[in-house]
Amino acid sequence: MFTAIALSASLSALSPAVRADVECLSVFSFIAGEDAKEADRSGAVGGLLYYLGRIKAREPDLALNELLVELVQSQEFLDSLPSHGLRCAGEMAATGEALSALGEAMSKVAEANGPRS
């Protein structure tokens, strides 16, 4: 699924921010899994792309395959999957609100400047 081999890492070696993003990537991977309903899968793809982009921006050569396998083999992570899901969904909702606010601000600027020819 994810191919990044250059930098092998362990979850314990990650910064808290990158680890949190890897956890969210895993959450959305579960949601988008084979048994997912199409509506769930569509929404999860957005989450996958969002968190993959965040991870790649911070650690472009991170070995995600290894990290995701390590993560989903952790019973502690699996037991806390619902709380991770709520956190990740909250982060995405906040980002969506920020994007909406940006769009509104851009619309006001466009209206104030009038039509361009």
Order of alpha helices (4+ residues) and beta strands (2+ residues): alpha-alpha-alpha-alpha-alpha
